[in-house]
Amino acid sequence: MTTLKTFALAASLSIGLATLPAVAETTTQTKTAIAMIAGHEVPLVAGGLYDRFHSNPPLSVIANEDPTLDLSWFQTLEKTRVDIGFESYSPNFYYRNSRVTLVFTADIDRLTELMPAKVLEQVQPLQIWPGRGLIALTAYAYHYCDNDSYNEIALSIVTNKPGSANMGPFSLIGQSMDSDMWGYVLKLPVDTEVARVRGVVGYNLPKWLTRIDYRESADDLTFDVYDSESGKLDFSIQANRLDDLATEPALATTSFTNLDHDGNLAWGHAVSRQLLSASSSDPDDVKLTLGDGSFSAFIRALDPGRMIKYDYVPEFQSALYAPELLSTLLDQ
């Protein structure tokens, strides 16, 4: 159990294509601009970072717009121009963010069924004890990033690293010690069209557009996730603020394996600089309330069991790198 308490999966990534639906209506309170991304007309905030710089804003602009930010880590990273189905820059920078992660046990047979056969040749769900794997439900609030601001919910299967044996809890120990967690994302809704189109086209992610409300109080962080078809509240995550925060910045990598648009094995990763963080295994510290929507039904079908860990990361920064063919990793 002590080892499991070291576990965190920030799964912001994973599989395949989704059919691109029509562009959602934008609010009347915010002026919008239109960007062409891979042939899609995408509404975004007029005068926002993406409208002005398309994923490559100078750090001097970021420092001027938010002087409270510590940009020292980003100054050590170099962006390169990439073609990911459209022209962009890698890595994508996330300057100020919050997240909470809930890790549960789940039925390992069901998890295995949900992964493509080609992916299973390289990675499989980690079996923590007989018949049980792990899933991570992560809620992100990206307050300020190259794509402006948005919210995201990730549901991921915890897997072994490609090219390494799947040894269940021992693999989990190794990944935790290396601060390099691997996963396969099943669901990844977002609440802005620019985040959805970039994720589906550029990163091979299972994203769709829906309403996600984020709010903070003195005691907790809450994410309300709405069903994209009915428009009704689907589920909520209410996570307590934890004390005894780690305040020394620490780097952690979350990596994923999936298939690209041509059906080739691919991988990608994000490196996070955690500025404030804490964790708990007390189920009273977080409340997941499932409803009647499709996402809630999907979670229930995984037969989620006890919560293994709750990660509370109220302040972090991140760099998301463009995906590559898995062969580039295996050949290293």
ZIMO-V429810 format. One record per pair of residues at least 12 apart in sequence whose C-alpha atoms are under 8 Angstrom apart, sorted by the first residue. I is the first residue (numbers start at 0). J is the second residue. Records with the same first field share a line. If there is no record, write none. Layout:
I = J, J
This chain:
2 = 172
3 = 171, 172, 307, 308
4 = 278, 279, 280, 307, 308
5 = 175
6 = 171, 175, 308
7 = 100, 102, 175, 180, 308, 310
8 = 100, 135, 157, 180, 181, 182, 253
9 = 100, 135, 137, 180, 253
10 = 135, 136, 137, 153, 154, 155, 182, 183, 184, 253, 254
11 = 137, 153, 184, 187, 253
12 = 153, 182, 183, 184, 187, 202, 204, 254, 255, 267, 268
13 = 182, 183, 184, 185, 202, 203, 204, 205, 255, 256, 257
14 = 183, 184, 185, 203, 204, 205, 256, 257, 258, 259
15 = 199, 203, 204, 205, 257, 258, 259, 260
16 = 199, 200, 203, 204, 205, 260
17 = 199, 204, 205, 206, 207
19 = 196
22 = 40, 41, 42, 192
23 = 192, 208
25 = 42
29 = 44, 45
30 = 44, 45
31 = 43, 44, 45
32 = 44, 45, 46, 50
34 = 50
36 = 85, 196, 197
37 = 84, 85, 200
41 = 192, 193, 196
42 = 192, 193
43 = 191, 192, 193
44 = 147
47 = 147
48 = 144, 145, 146, 147
49 = 145, 146, 147
53 = 87, 145, 146
54 = 87, 88, 91, 92, 145, 146
55 = 78, 88, 145
56 = 145
58 = 70, 74
68 = 94, 95
70 = 94
73 = 92
77 = 90
78 = 90
81 = 321
83 = 200, 201, 202, 321
84 = 200, 201
85 = 201
89 = 319, 320, 321
90 = 318, 319, 320, 321
91 = 145, 318, 319, 320
92 = 144, 145, 316, 317, 318, 319
93 = 141, 143, 144, 145, 316, 317, 318
94 = 142, 143, 144, 315, 316, 317
95 = 141, 142, 143, 144, 314, 315, 316
96 = 139, 140, 141, 142, 143, 313, 314, 315, 316
97 = 139, 140, 141, 142, 312, 313, 314, 315
98 = 137, 138, 139, 140, 311, 312, 313, 314
99 = 137, 138, 139, 238, 309, 310, 311, 312, 313
100 = 135, 136, 137, 138, 308, 309, 310, 311
101 = 135, 136, 137, 306, 307, 308, 309, 310
102 = 133, 134, 135, 136, 306, 307, 308, 309
103 = 133, 134, 135, 303, 304, 305, 306, 307, 308
104 = 131, 132, 133, 134, 303, 304, 305, 306, 307
105 = 131, 132, 133, 134, 301, 302, 303, 304
106 = 130, 131, 132, 301, 302, 303
107 = 124, 126, 130, 131, 132, 133
108 = 130
109 = 301
110 = 124, 132, 156, 301
111 = 123, 124
113 = 185
114 = 183
117 = 264
118 = 256, 257, 258, 264
121 = 161, 162
122 = 158, 159, 160, 161, 165, 256
123 = 158, 159, 165
124 = 156, 157, 158, 159
125 = 157, 158, 159, 165, 166, 167, 168, 170, 171
126 = 167, 168
127 = 167, 168
132 = 156, 157
133 = 156, 157
134 = 154, 155, 156, 157
135 = 153, 154, 155, 156, 157
136 = 152, 153, 154, 155
137 = 152, 153, 154
138 = 150, 151, 152, 153, 222
139 = 151, 152
140 = 213
146 = 193, 194
149 = 189, 190, 191, 194
150 = 189, 190, 191, 211, 212, 213
151 = 187, 188, 189, 190, 211
152 = 186, 187, 188, 189
153 = 184, 185, 186, 187, 188
154 = 184, 185, 186, 187
155 = 182, 183, 184, 185, 186
156 = 182, 183, 184, 185
157 = 180, 181, 182, 183
158 = 181, 182, 183
159 = 171, 181, 182
160 = 180, 181
161 = 256, 329
162 = 329
178 = 250, 251, 252
179 = 251, 252, 253, 254
180 = 252, 253, 254
181 = 253, 254, 255, 256
182 = 253, 254, 255, 256
183 = 255, 256, 257
184 = 204, 205, 255
185 = 205
186 = 205, 206
187 = 204, 205, 206, 207
188 = 205, 206, 207, 208, 209
189 = 206, 207, 208, 209, 210, 211
190 = 208, 209, 210, 211
191 = 208
192 = 208
195 = 207, 208
201 = 321
202 = 259, 321, 322
203 = 257, 258, 259, 260
208 = 227
209 = 224, 225, 226, 227
210 = 224, 225, 226, 227, 230
211 = 223, 224, 225
212 = 224
217 = 240
218 = 239, 240
219 = 237, 238, 239, 240
220 = 237, 238, 239, 240
221 = 235, 236, 237, 238
222 = 235, 236, 237
223 = 235, 236
225 = 292
226 = 292, 293, 294
229 = 292
231 = 292
232 = 290, 292
233 = 289, 290, 291, 292, 293, 294, 295
234 = 287, 288, 289, 290, 292, 295
235 = 286, 287, 288, 289
236 = 285, 286, 287, 288
237 = 285, 286, 287
238 = 284, 285, 286, 311
239 = 284, 285
240 = 311
241 = 277, 278, 311
242 = 277
243 = 277
244 = 275, 276, 277
245 = 274, 275, 276, 277
246 = 274, 275, 276
247 = 274, 275
248 = 272, 273, 274, 275
249 = 272, 273, 274
250 = 270, 271, 272, 273
251 = 270, 271, 272, 273
252 = 268, 269, 270, 271
253 = 268, 269, 270
254 = 266, 267, 268, 269
255 = 267, 268
256 = 325
263 = 324
264 = 324, 325, 326
265 = 322, 323, 324, 325, 326
266 = 322, 323, 324, 325, 328
267 = 320, 321, 322, 323
268 = 319, 320, 321, 322
269 = 317, 318, 319, 320
270 = 317, 318, 319
271 = 315, 316, 317, 318
272 = 315, 316, 317
273 = 312, 314, 315, 316
274 = 312, 314, 315, 316
275 = 312, 313, 314, 315
276 = 310, 311, 312, 313, 314
277 = 310, 311, 312
278 = 308, 309, 310, 311
279 = 308, 309, 310
280 = 306, 307, 308, 309
281 = 308, 309
282 = 306
284 = 309
285 = 309
